[in-house]
Amino acid sequence: MEITEWFKTKQSPFCEIDPYNPNNTVEGYISRDATAYYGALLILKINGKDVSPQLIMGTPKMHYPFDERADGTRKYYFPFTTKRMVKTIDVYEKLDGTNILYYKYTDGKNTFWTCKTRLRPFVGSSRFGDFKTMWDEVSIPYLFDIKVLATKFNCNLSFELYGSRNPHLIMYDIPLDIALLFGVTNQGNIITLKHMDVNESSIPYVKLLYSIDRDYVWNYEEQKKTLQSGLKKEEDSYYTGMEGHVWYINSHQDKWLQYKCKPDTIEAIHFAAGAGINKNIILATCWNALENTSELTVDFIKELLNEEFDKHTVETAHYAIPGCIDIVMGELVFRDKVLNEYKNLGMDINLDKAGVMRGISTRFDKKDMRKVYNRIVSFG
């Protein structure tokens, strides 16, 4: 099926104002296919006028490099087939935040630069998180270099917006930051940081940890053990440590393939091996959903779960979803209350920790004061 027809018949339409180019109303389709087309856009109209179809490739859906067998053992994909033998594997840190894609489109005369979250055509704000404001706050010092880099390699740039002010599963000491992950062309080809001269720019980026050219399965399992040993359970459902690694596999076809490697604890939250969908999986899905919707609903969470699980498995989790939504919403309400009360005090916890905690203690239950302190610190 021709790509334009595939988008029109199988993907979701959108019509939105570009917040970075507010004179532009952009129309087209966005893909939720859990493949290389995950989050991809097909732009067909700008300000009501037809334009040549523009395919905007985004951050692809990353998978694990194995299948689970019925007996619980794993069948690994690499070293693949003869035509796709591994040349090398570059391993980068996997950050736990909101993915932001910096990309361009055209009306045939002018080129416009903008950015988007995974399942939205543009980055935006909702009652769950002001992702646009957060992105603008930390990206402004680097925008010139970002545009230069994207232009030089004629690609879209994939970033992670992460930190304690944008919580997911991993708690970070830093309040908020961005890191460049990789480039992706509109033909779907991944460009790794090693090939993008990132050292010559000011842009923050994830570091290359090391490269592998042999013993792939053994190295993968050893990395999982190391990641697990560095993971620590904190309050509620948060952890400190590293969410995982991303393996960039270069094949003899000179294509880069991405696979994720996570510690057992985090993997168990994001990946169920035939054991159904547990509470942690649903909670993680709820947190990830916040960047893509203005309202958390059972149907939307089920739609996201369907990307990873069969419909029967998702339906068995139906009655657990509302409780998980309530937990996430409760945390958001609690966080907003702490921020408001802290601001009303007019004090700085970095200058007078005891005074702040004494002043705010009358607004919260004693049992919640550790959480209150952690939330205040996370505001930076």
Secondary structure, DSSP 8 states (H G I E B T S, - for coil): --HHHHHHHHSEEEEEE-TTSTT-EEEEEE---SSTTTT-EEEEEETTEEEEEEEE------B-SEEE-TTS-EEE-TT--GGG-EEEEEEEEE--SEEEEEEEEE-SS-EEEEEE-TTSSS--EETTEEHHHHHHHHHGGGHHHHHHHHHHTTSEEEEEEESTTS-SSB--SSSSEEEEEEEE-TT--EE-GGGTTGGGS---B--EEEEE-S-HHHHHHHHHHHHHHT-EE-STT-EES--EEEEEEEETT--EEEEEE--HHHHHHH--SSS---HHHHHHHHHHHGGG-SS--HHHHHHHHTTTS-HHHHHHTGGGHHHHHHHHHHHHHHHHHHHHHHHHHT--TTT-HHHHHHHHGGGS-GGGHHHHHHHHHHT-
